[in-house]
Amino acid sequence: MFITDDVHRQFAEFFDDKNIWPYAYVLSKKLSEGNICVDFNDPSLFDATTPYASITPIETLLSNKLLLSNKNEGLHTPFIIDDHHLYFQRYYNYESICIDKITALINQEANTLSSRKEQLKQIQHLITSLQADYAIQGLSDAERIDWQLIAVLQALLNNFTIITGGPGTGKTTTLAKLLILLFELSPDTAIALAAPTGKAAMRMHDALKNSTLPFATTTKQKIDHLKPSTIHSLLGYKKDSVNFKYHAQNPLPYDWVVVDEASMIDLPLFAKLLDALAPQTRIILLGDKDQLASVEAGSLLGDLCACLPQLNLFAKDQIHWFNQFITDANRQIPGNYVSESSTLLRGHILELQYSHRFNSAGAIGTISKAVITSAVNELQHCLSHPDNKIAIYPQFQKAAIEAIAVAYSFYIQEQDIAKAIQLFNQQRILVAVREGAQGLYAINKIVEDQLKKLNLIKPDSEFYENKPIMITRNRYDLGLYNGDIGIVRADTTGVLKVWFDTGDGNLKSVLPAYLSNYETVFAMTIHKSQGSEFNNVMIVLPEAAEIPLLTRELLYTAITRAKSHLTIVGAETTILQAAQSSVHRISGIQRRMESFKIEEAGV
């Protein structure tokens, strides 16, 4: 019997028909890399790493009804073929649920559009009071437009809405404006707020709580009462089960579901969320389409945004209707945003344009834009002419890591645990890989050794005083979630505990013995940093040999975690190559949705 440690080969050779092995192998491998399907017409589908010398043409295999079926045949077979793309049946079904649900939500809007517009007209005075008030001098034409208010208005008309935008463009402020109007229109409306991770849910709660918008007292109380949760918690996680409490036959009891950090949602979870929506429930996704996709399979937010050749296009009459609520003509939508296309998602994906954190003059904003747009010349200029907000180390230097390690002394010296956690979260080292000299484990060790050298910590046990840890797996029994960060401190009786900020001004302590899935977090991977922000960020990039791991999405995500200061440790060639490399995950979202049109014009 053949024995191998290649799980993809083990899966492939589970089937009796050897002809199917190469296809099963490559599909399993591609799925593990985040793809939903494979194009079997792709000449590079099988490469030198494929462990099979003989590849039978797929057309020959179509007669094997036990292994492959057309999607229309209704057979319960492992694989589905759709337009020259090969899927696992389960993932094809997930994709179909998403497409069918979004299509149904949008086509249902035609029956309610007029009444919803009339409702909004009746509170025009309140809507007008929520207009943007930032200075427009020196801004581009796109940045001048009040996209926040337009996104709010469009979301109130739609059943399904995506609001995307880079850091500082005001996604949470837009949400706050939306909530104000929702509670004005219907004080008893039931709203659920969620995010893919506990950390992201906590940030969502904090951002809404700290909003400076002019809330009415009762509205503010209602918004403060909303408690964002993880999507798993929202759906009703069941221990040791892939199923949830809420599903198509037992839908969520909400009028609205709002999900933040939507770029992190994988395909299966998104399908289960949509499947759990009641017929009358409306959904809004918030996120940055340019950030890293989910760790698991799929890139839902990016795929959906890619369905439109250009975002923020509307029917002519819709633009006229928006502009009634915007009193400043300089912030209204001009006529060049008109599109007569009836593409299904037109008017359902809104992109915020102006970054209040990274304006056009800001160095971090400039370099992040250059990275995500692959503007090599501009990026080179940024790297060779950094300002006082950015520092570049073209070669890996241990001394640079040791220098930022010293900055961690502030949280160690702070006696108040809550303040110590706040100080710790003001800075972070971000890495692209786990292994190697520039990897997670090595960087954490450098910081740990430096703090020990300064007599600030004594890492002589697994849990030592002031050790920072990050939870790496949801612990619903403890109320802890993947990405939560805590600090080890002794309580008043001298017992070591791990302390976590709950996000509502309180602390939670857990005995270390109860924790099993965690890691040291002086440094963290860029993937794990999604949904977080830090005043000061150091990015440590790997050597040239590991370049394939770097993409513009990874680098952009890392850069945009920094609010005030950014340090990049890495060669210019590494940075430039990363900016020119993009993640491409294969799915059928865009391809399959191209044929869908809005059933009735006017949205």
C-alpha positions in Angstrom: 0.0 0.0 0.0 1.3 3.4 -1.0 2.1 5.7 2.0 2.6 9.4 1.7 2.5 12.4 3.9 1.0 14.5 1.1 -2.6 15.0 2.2 -3.7 16.0 -1.3 -2.3 12.8 -2.8 -3.9 10.8 0.0 -7.3 12.4 -0.9 -6.9 11.8 -4.6 -6.0 8.2 -4.3 -9.0 7.5 -2.2 -10.9 7.1 -5.5 -10.8 3.8 -7.4 -10.5 5.4 -10.8 -6.8 6.4 -11.3 -7.8 8.7 -14.1 -9.4 11.1 -11.7 -6.4 11.3 -9.4 -4.6 14.2 -11.0 -7.8 16.3 -11.0 -8.7 15.4 -7.4 -5.1 16.2 -6.4 -4.8 19.6 -8.0 -8.3 20.6 -6.8 -7.5 19.7 -3.3 -4.2 21.5 -3.4 -5.7 24.7 -5.0 -8.5 24.7 -2.3 -5.9 24.7 0.4 -4.3 27.8 -1.2 -7.6 29.7 -1.0 -9.1 28.9 -4.5 -12.7 27.8 -4.8 -12.3 26.0 -8.2 -9.8 25.3 -11.0 -10.0 26.1 -14.7 -9.2 22.8 -16.4 -8.4 24.7 -19.6 -5.5 26.4 -17.8 -2.3 25.1 -19.4 -0.4 25.6 -16.2 -2.9 23.6 -14.1 -0.6 20.6 -13.9 3.0 21.5 -13.3 6.2 19.7 -12.2 4.9 19.3 -8.7 1.9 17.2 -9.8 2.8 13.6 -8.8 1.2 11.9 -11.9 2.9 11.5 -15.2 -0.2 10.6 -17.2 -3.2 13.1 -17.4 -6.4 11.8 -19.0 -8.3 14.6 -20.8 -11.3 15.8 -18.7 -13.7 15.2 -21.5 -13.0 11.4 -21.3 -13.9 11.4 -17.6 -17.3 13.1 -18.0 -19.0 9.7 -18.6 -18.0 8.6 -15.2 -21.2 9.5 -13.3 -19.8 8.4 -10.0 -17.0 10.9 -10.1 -18.0 13.9 -12.2 -21.4 15.4 -13.0 -22.8 18.4 -14.7 -24.4 20.8 -12.3 -27.8 20.3 -13.8 -27.8 16.5 -13.4 -28.5 16.7 -9.7 -26.3 13.8 -8.8 -24.6 13.7 -5.4 -21.1 13.3 -6.7 -17.9 14.7 -5.3 -17.2 17.1 -8.2 -19.1 19.6 -10.3 -18.2 21.0 -13.6 -19.4 24.5 -14.6 -18.2 26.3 -17.7 -14.8 24.6 -17.8 -14.3 25.0 -14.1 -14.0 22.1 -11.7 -15.4 22.3 -8.1 -15.9 20.2 -5.1 -19.6 19.9 -5.0 -19.8 21.4 -1.5 -18.0 24.5 -2.6 -20.0 24.9 -5.7 -23.1 24.8 -3.5 -21.7 27.4 -1.2 -21.0 29.7 -4.1 -24.5 29.0 -5.5 -26.1 29.9 -2.2 -24.2 33.3 -2.1 -25.1 34.1 -5.7 -28.8 33.1 -5.4 -29.3 34.9 -2.1 -27.7 38.1 -3.3 -29.7 38.0 -6.5 -32.9 37.4 -4.7 -32.3 40.2 -2.2 -31.6 42.8 -4.9 -34.5 41.8 -7.2 -36.9 42.1 -4.2 -35.9 45.8 -3.9 -38.1 46.9 -6.9 -41.2 46.4 -4.8 -40.1 48.7 -2.0 -38.0 51.3 -3.6 -40.7 54.0 -3.9 -41.9 53.7 -0.3 -38.3 53.7 1.1 -37.5 56.9 -0.9 -40.7 58.5 0.5 -39.7 57.5 4.1 -36.2 59.1 3.6 -37.8 62.3 2.2 -39.7 62.7 5.4 -36.5 62.9 7.5 -34.6 65.0 5.0 -33.7 67.5 7.7 -31.9 64.9 9.8 -30.2 63.4 6.7 -28.9 66.8 5.7 -27.5 67.3 9.2 -25.2 64.3 8.7 -23.4 65.8 5.6 -19.6 65.8 5.5 -17.9 68.9 6.9 -14.2 68.3 6.1 -12.3 70.9 4.1 -12.3 70.2 0.4 -9.5 72.5 -0.7 -6.8 70.6 -2.5 -8.8 67.4 -2.8 -9.5 65.5 -6.0 -13.0 65.6 -7.5 -13.7 62.1 -6.2 -12.6 62.9 -2.7 -14.9 66.0 -2.5 -18.0 64.0 -3.0 -19.9 63.1 0.2 -19.6 59.3 -0.4 -20.4 58.6 3.3 -23.9 60.1 3.1 -24.5 58.6 -0.4 -23.5 55.2 1.0 -25.9 55.6 3.8 -28.8 56.6 1.5 -28.1 53.8 -0.9 -27.9 51.3 2.0 -31.3 52.5 3.2 -32.8 51.7 -0.2 -31.1 48.4 -0.7 -31.5 44.9 0.7 -27.9 44.1 0.0 -25.1 46.7 0.2 -21.3 46.6 0.3 -19.4 49.7 1.6 -15.7 49.5 1.0 -12.9 51.9 1.5 -9.3 52.2 2.7 -8.2 53.0 6.3 -9.6 56.3 7.6 -12.2 56.7 4.9 -14.9 56.6 7.6 -16.6 53.1 7.3 -17.5 53.1 11.0 -18.6 56.8 10.8 -20.8 55.8 7.9 -22.2 53.0 9.9 -22.9 55.3 12.8 -24.9 57.7 10.5 -26.8 54.7 9.2 -27.7 53.6 12.7 -28.9 57.1 13.6 -31.3 57.1 10.6 -32.4 53.5 11.1 -33.5 54.2 14.7 -35.2 57.4 13.6 -37.2 55.6 10.9 -38.0 52.6 13.2 -37.0 52.9 16.9 -37.7 49.2 17.5 -35.7 47.9 14.5 -33.7 44.8 15.4 -30.0 45.2 14.3 -27.2 42.7 14.6 -23.5 43.8 14.3 -20.9 41.2 13.6 -17.3 40.7 12.5 -15.2 37.6 11.5 -13.1 37.8 14.7 -13.6 38.8 18.3 -10.9 41.5 18.0 -12.6 43.0 15.0 -16.0 42.9 16.8 -14.4 44.7 19.8 -12.9 47.4 17.5 -16.3 47.9 15.9 -17.9 48.4 19.3 -15.2 50.8 20.5 -15.4 52.9 17.3 -19.2 53.3 17.5 -18.9 54.1 21.2 -16.3 56.8 20.6 -18.1 58.4 17.7 -18.5 62.2 17.9 -21.6 62.4 15.8 -24.5 64.4 17.3 -26.6 61.5 18.6 -29.9 62.0 20.3 -29.8 60.6 23.8 -32.2 57.8 23.1 -30.5 56.9 19.9 -27.1 56.9 21.6 -28.4 54.5 24.2 -29.8 52.2 21.5 -26.5 52.2 19.6 -24.5 51.6 22.9 -26.8 48.7 23.6 -25.8 47.0 20.4 -23.1 44.4 21.1 -21.1 43.3 18.1 -20.2 39.6 18.1 -18.3 37.2 15.9 -20.2 35.8 13.0 -19.9 32.3 14.6 -21.6 33.6 17.8 -24.3 35.4 15.8 -25.2 32.2 13.9 -25.2 30.2 17.1 -22.0 28.1 17.3 -22.5 24.5 18.2 -19.5 22.7 19.8 -18.1 19.9 17.7 -20.4 20.7 14.8 -20.2 22.4 11.4 -23.8 23.5 11.7 -25.2 26.5 13.5 -28.4 27.3 15.5 -29.6 29.7 12.8 -30.1 28.6 9.2 -32.7 28.7 6.4 -35.3 26.9 8.5 -34.5 28.8 11.6 -33.5 32.3 10.4 -31.9 35.1 12.4 -34.4 37.3 14.2 -33.1 40.6 12.9 -34.2 43.3 10.5 -30.6 44.2 9.7 -27.3 42.4 9.8 -24.1 44.5 9.5 -20.8 42.8 9.1 -17.5 44.6 9.5 -14.1 43.5 8.2 -15.8 41.6 5.4 -12.6 40.9 3.5 -11.8 38.3 6.2 -15.0 36.2 5.6 -14.4 32.9 3.8 -16.9 31.4 1.3 -18.4 28.7 3.6 -19.1 31.1 6.4 -20.6 33.7 4.1 -22.9 31.2 2.6 -24.1 30.1 6.0 -24.7 33.7 7.0 -26.7 34.5 3.9 -28.6 31.2 4.2 -29.6 32.2 7.8 -31.2 35.6 6.7 -34.9 35.8 7.0 -36.7 37.0 3.8 -37.2 40.5 5.3 -33.6 40.8 6.7 -31.3 43.3 5.0 -27.5 43.0 5.1 -24.6 45.4 4.8 -20.9 44.4 4.4 -18.2 46.8 5.5 -14.5 46.3 4.6 -11.5 47.2 2.5 -11.5 45.3 -0.8 -7.8 45.8 -1.2 -6.8 44.0 2.0 -5.8 40.4 2.3 -8.6 37.9 1.6 -9.7 35.3 4.2 -7.3 32.7 5.5 -9.7 30.0 4.4 -11.0 29.5 0.9 -12.5 32.4 -1.1 -12.1 36.2 -1.5 -15.8 37.2 -1.3 -15.4 40.9 -0.9 -12.9 41.3 -3.6 -14.8 39.0 -6.0 -18.0 40.9 -5.5 -16.4 44.2 -6.0 -14.7 42.9 -9.1 -18.1 42.2 -10.6 -18.3 45.9 -11.5 -15.8 47.5 -13.9 -16.1 50.7 -11.9 -17.6 51.4 -8.5 -19.9 54.3 -7.5 -21.9 54.4 -10.8 -25.6 55.1 -10.8 -28.6 55.7 -12.9 -29.1 59.4 -13.8 -32.3 59.7 -11.8 -30.7 58.1 -8.8 -27.9 60.7 -8.8 -30.5 63.5 -9.0 -32.3 61.9 -6.0 -29.0 61.7 -3.9 -28.1 65.3 -4.6 -31.3 66.5 -3.1 -29.9 65.7 0.3 -26.5 67.3 -0.2 -26.7 71.1 0.1 -23.1 71.8 -0.9 -22.8 71.6 -4.7 -19.1 70.8 -4.4 -20.0 67.5 -2.6 -22.7 66.4 -4.9 -22.3 63.6 -7.5 -21.5 65.1 -11.0 -22.9 63.7 -14.2 -19.8 61.6 -15.1 -20.9 59.0 -12.5 -23.9 58.0 -14.6 -24.1 54.5 -16.0 -27.0 53.0 -17.9 -25.9 49.5 -17.3 -28.4 47.2 -15.6 -25.7 45.0 -14.0 -27.1 43.4 -10.9 -24.6 45.0 -8.4 -24.7 48.6 -9.8 -25.6 50.9 -6.9 -25.0 48.1 -4.4 -21.2 48.6 -3.9 -20.1 52.0 -2.6 -16.5 53.0 -2.2 -15.5 55.7 0.2 -12.8 57.9 -1.3 -11.4 60.4 1.2 -9.1 59.1 3.9 -9.3 61.3 7.1 -6.2 59.4 8.4 -4.2 59.2 5.2 -4.9 62.3 3.1 -3.1 62.8 -0.1 -0.3 64.7 1.6 0.3 62.0 4.2 3.4 59.8 3.7 1.8 56.6 5.0 -1.2 57.1 2.8 1.0 57.9 -0.2 3.1 54.7 0.2 0.0 52.5 0.8 -1.6 53.8 -2.3 1.5 53.3 -4.4 1.7 49.7 -3.2 -1.9 48.7 -3.9 -1.9 50.4 -7.3 1.6 49.0 -8.2 2.8 52.5 -8.9 6.5 51.6 -9.0 8.0 55.0 -9.7 6.0 56.6 -6.9 6.8 53.8 -4.5 10.5 54.2 -5.3 10.3 57.9 -4.5 8.6 57.2 -1.2 11.3 54.7 -0.3 14.1 57.0 -1.2 12.6 60.1 0.3 10.8 59.0 3.5 9.6 61.7 5.9 9.6 61.7 9.7 6.6 59.4 9.7 8.4 56.6 7.9 11.8 54.9 8.4 13.3 52.4 6.0 16.0 49.8 6.8 17.1 48.3 3.5 18.8 45.4 5.3 17.7 43.3 8.2 19.3 44.7 11.3 18.9 43.1 14.7 19.5 46.5 16.3 16.3 47.9 14.7 14.3 45.1 16.3 16.1 45.7 19.6 15.3 49.4 19.4 11.5 48.9 19.1 11.8 46.3 21.9 12.8 49.1 24.2 9.6 50.9 23.4 7.7 47.9 25.0 9.2 48.9 28.3 6.4 51.5 28.8 3.6 48.9 29.2 5.8 46.8 31.5 6.5 49.7 33.8 2.8 50.7 33.9 1.3 49.3 37.1 -2.4 49.7 36.0 -3.3 46.6 34.0 -5.9 48.4 31.8 -3.4 51.2 30.9 -0.6 48.6 30.4 -2.8 46.8 27.8 -3.5 50.2 26.0 0.2 51.0 26.0 1.1 47.6 24.6 -1.4 48.0 21.8 0.1 51.2 20.6 2.8 49.4 18.7 3.5 46.1 17.0 6.0 44.3 14.9 4.4 42.7 11.8 6.1 39.8 9.9 5.2 38.1 6.7 6.4 34.5 7.6 6.7 32.4 10.7 10.0 30.6 10.0 13.5 31.9 9.3 15.6 34.8 10.5 12.9 37.3 9.7 10.0 35.1 10.8 7.6 35.3 13.7 9.5 33.0 16.1 12.9 34.6 15.6 11.6 38.2 16.0 9.7 37.4 19.1 12.8 35.8 20.5 14.9 38.9 19.7 12.4 41.1 21.5 12.2 38.8 24.5 16.0 38.6 24.8 16.4 42.3 24.7 13.8 42.9 27.4 15.4 40.3 29.5 18.8 42.0 28.9 17.2 45.2 30.2 15.9 43.4 33.3 12.3 44.2 32.3 11.1 40.5 32.0 12.2 37.1 33.3 11.2 34.6 30.7 12.0 31.6 32.9 8.7 29.9 32.5 5.9 29.4 30.0 3.8 32.2 31.6 6.0 34.9 33.0 5.1 38.4 34.3 4.2 40.8 31.5 4.3 38.2 28.7 1.9 39.2 25.9 -0.1 36.4 24.3 -2.6 36.2 21.5 -5.4 33.6 21.4 -5.2 31.6 18.2 -8.5 29.6 18.4 -12.0 30.7 19.5 -12.8 29.7 23.1 -16.5 30.3 23.5 -16.5 28.8 26.9 -14.1 31.5 28.1 -15.5 34.3 26.0 -12.2 34.6 24.2 -11.8 34.7 20.4 -9.1 34.2 17.8 -7.0 37.4 17.8 -7.7 38.5 21.4 -4.6 39.8 23.1 -3.8 39.6 26.8 -1.0 40.3 29.2 0.2 38.0 32.0 0.1 39.8 35.4 -0.2 38.7 39.0 -3.5 39.6 40.7 -3.6 41.2 44.2 -3.0 37.8 45.8 0.1 37.1 43.7 -1.6 34.5 41.4 -0.5 34.9 37.7 -3.4 35.4 35.3 -3.8 36.5 31.7 -5.7 39.8 31.5 -7.8 40.8 28.5 -9.6 44.1 27.7 -13.2 43.2 27.1 -13.8 46.4 25.0 -16.4 47.9 27.4 -14.0 49.4 29.9 -13.7 46.2 31.9 -11.0 43.5 32.2 -11.3 39.7 32.1 -8.7 37.5 33.8 -8.1 33.8 33.0 -5.8 31.3 34.7 -3.1 30.2 32.3 -3.9 26.6 32.8 -7.2 27.1 31.0 -5.4 28.3 27.8 -4.1 25.9 25.2 -4.1 27.8 21.8 -2.0 30.9 22.1 1.3 32.4 21.0 3.7 35.2 22.1 2.8 38.4 20.4 5.6 41.0 20.6 5.5 40.3 16.9 2.5 38.9 14.9 1.9 37.9 11.4 0.4 40.4 9.0 -2.6 38.1 8.5 -3.3 38.1 12.2 -3.1 42.0 12.3 -6.2 42.4 10.1 -8.8 44.3 12.0 -6.3 45.9 14.2 -4.6 49.3 14.2 -1.5 50.6 16.0 0.1 54.0 16.4 3.6 52.6 15.5 4.2 49.6 13.2 7.4 47.9 12.2 7.2 45.6 9.2 9.9 43.0 8.9 10.1 41.4 5.4 11.8 38.2 4.5 14.8 37.7 2.3 14.6 37.5 -1.4 14.4 33.7 -1.4 10.9 34.0 0.1 9.6 36.7 -2.3 6.8 34.5 -3.7 5.1 34.8 -0.3 4.9 38.5 -0.6 2.1 40.3 -2.5 0.8 43.9 -2.7 -2.2 42.9 -0.7 0.0 41.6 2.1 2.2 44.7 2.1 -0.8 47.1 1.8 -2.5 45.4 4.8 0.6 45.7 6.9 1.3 49.4 6.0 -2.3 50.4 6.7 -2.2 49.0 10.2 0.0 52.0 11.1 -1.8 55.2 12.3 1.1 57.5 13.0 4.6 56.0 12.3 5.8 53.2 10.0 9.1 51.4 9.9 9.9 48.9 7.1 12.8 46.5 7.4 13.4 45.1 4.0 15.3 45.6 0.7 13.9 48.0 -1.9 13.8 45.2 -4.4 11.7 43.1 -2.1 9.2 45.9 -1.5 9.0 46.7 -5.3 8.5 43.0 -6.2 5.8 42.6 -3.6 4.0 45.6 -5.0 3.9 44.1 -8.4 2.7 40.7 -7.3 -1.0 40.2 -6.6 -3.0 37.4 -5.1 -5.4 35.8 -7.5 -7.9 33.3 -6.1 -10.0 31.4 -8.6 -13.7 31.4 -8.0 -16.9 31.6 -10.0 -18.5 34.6 -8.3 -17.6 37.2 -11.0 -18.1 34.7 -13.9 -21.4 33.4 -12.7 -22.9 36.8 -11.8 -22.1 38.5 -15.1 -25.4 37.1 -16.6 -27.6 38.6 -13.8 -29.3 41.9 -14.4 -31.6 44.0 -12.3 -35.1 42.9 -13.0 -36.6 46.4 -12.9 -34.7 49.6 -13.5 -34.7 52.5 -11.0 -32.4 51.3 -8.3 
